[in-house]
Amino acid sequence: MYIQEENSSRAEKHAILLEAATAIYARQGDVTARELAAATGMNSAALNYYFGSKDGLMMQIEQKLLDVFIEEIRLHSDSRLKTEDKLYDLLLAVNNRLRDNPGLTRHLVEMMIAGNSRVYQLLDQAVGSNSPIFAIFSNVLSEVGITDENEIWHRMIIAVSALAPTMVIGLGNNASAAEFESLRQIEFSEHHIRSLAHMLLANQ
């Protein structure tokens, strides 16, 4: 629960609401005014009062999760590791972020289906050619002599696409119970991503 203090300032209440809404969204890919009110103890009208609209709230949630995602990935760029271990660590961090926030994946896919251009802005910020993640990815590949920008981008697309099994978790009903559980197994992820890192570093 994120119950607010009676004398909390507007900024504090906004922060409480955003934190609660982000936690709910990360689990299920959506959040309602009623759910937000139950989690914070505030009136159900607080959503519109503090965020202007449901769309306004969703944009702030998306940006908050994106900022956290990018910061987490920055922490997985330890230059002391061997090249393959660096890439493995980076890919595993992305994989785990998707696994632990199934609502995020569900929402992104729903936006794609609906033709919402916002999803492409978010993806570009997350893994586009000007993103911190792409920069880290490029630096790792350059260590084995892969420096052509088009080739790096091609391998980045392969890397993101290869994490699709984890993204199935966010779609819920599209995975059987057995598949869902297997995707959550750490050993499954580690072997899959270790093989992926090895393949991406192959200098043809």
N, C-alpha and C positions, 0 to 999 in steps of 0.2 A: 504493500500500500504506500501511496505517496501523499498521505494526508497533509493538507496545507495548514499553516498557522494562520490564526485570525488576522494577525497584524502583518502578514507577509506583503511585500511590495508587489507591484504589478510584474516587475521583471522576475522576481522570485517565483511567482505563481506561473508565469509563462514557462519558466525553466522546469518546474515540477510537472506541468502538463506535457511538455515536450518529451521529457524523460519517460514518463509513463506511457505516452502514446507510442514512442519509439519501441519500447519493450513489447507492447502488445502487437504492433505491426511486424516486428521481427519474427514473432511466432506464427502469425496467421496472414500477413499480407494486407491487413486492413485494420481499421479501428473506428468504432462508432462513438458518438457523443455519450451514449449511455455507458459504454465500457469505460470511457475516460472518466466519467463522473464517479463510477463505482471505484475506480483505482485511486482517485485523488481526493474524494470526498467533496469535490466542488460541484456546482450546479451544472446540469447538462448543457446549459447555454454558454458555458465557459469556452467551448470549442470555437464558436463563432466570435465571441467577444475578444479572445486573445489571438486568434489566427485569421479572422475575417471570414473564413469559409473552410469547408472540408478540404478543398483543393489547396488552400493556403497551408493547412496543417500538413498535408501529404508532401508538399514540396519541401517543407522544413525538415520533415522526417527523412526524406530521401537524401537531402544534403548532409544531414547529421550523420547518417549511416555511411555515406560516401566518404566524408572527412575522416571518420574513425577507421574505415577500411584502408584508406590510403596511408594513414599514420601507422597502422599495424604493419602494413607491407614494408614501409620504410625501415622498420625495426628488423626486418628479415633480409638485410643487405650487408651482412657481416663479411668484410673483406678478408678475414682470417681463414675462412673456409676454403676448401678446394672448390674448383669451378663447378663440378657436377653437384656437390653438396649445396652450394649457393643456390643453384637453380632449383634443386629439389626442395630446399627450405622455402623459397619464394612460392613455388607452385603449391606446396602443402599448405602454406598460410592462406592462399586464395581459396583452395579447396575447403579448408576448415571454416573459413568465413561464410562460404555458401552453405555448408552443412549445418552450421550453428544458427543460421538466420533463414530458415526455410520460407518465411513470409516474404522476404526480400525477393527471392527468386520468383515466387508465385506472382508477385505484383509486377515485376519486370516483364514476365511473359504475358500477363494480362494486358499490359500497356502495348506490347508489340502487336498482339492480336487486335486490339482496339485501334491501332494506327496512331497512338499517341507519340508525337515527335519528342516528347520529354525523355523517353527512354533512351533515345540515341544520344541526347546530350549527356545523360548520366553515364552511359557506356563509354562515351568519348572521354569524359573526365576521368573515368576509372582506368581504362586500358587503351585509350587512344594514343596516337603517335606523339602527343605532347604531354602525356601523363607521366607522373613520377614512376609508375610501375613499368611503363614502356622503357623509360630511361634506365632503370635497374636491370631489366631484361636485356637491353642492348649492351650494357656494360659487361654482363656475364657472358653473353655470346661472343663479344669481342675478344675475350680471353682465349678463345679457341680459333680465332682468325675469321669469325663471321662478322663482317662489318658493313656489308651492303644493306642499306636501309630497307629496300624492298624485300630482300631475303629475310631480314629480321622481322619485318611486319608479317610476312607469310608464316613464319614460325610462331609468332605471337598468336595468330589466328588459330593455328593448329593447337597450341597450348590451351587456349580458352575453350575451343571446341571439345578437346579431349576431357575436359572437366564436366561435360554434359551429364555423365552418370550421377554425379553429386547433385546437379541441378534438378534431377528427377525428384529428389526429396522434397523440394519446394512445391512440386506439383501434386503431391499427395496421392490422389486416386489413380494417377497414371502409373504407379508402381505397385506391384503386389506386396503383400506383407513380407514375404521372404526376401524380395529384392530390396525393400526398404531397409530391413535389418542388415543385410549384407553390406549395403552402402555405408552404414554407420560403423562398420567394423574398422578399427584403426589399421589392422594388418592389410585389409583390402586397399585402403587408400594409399598406404605407404608403398606397397608393391606396384600399384598402378602408376603412381606419380614418380617413383624411382625409374621405372621403364620409360616414362614420358620424358623425364629430364635427360636420360641417356640418349634417346632418339633425337631430341631437339639440338643436342650439341654435336651431332654427327656432322662432320665437315666433308660434304660430298665434293 
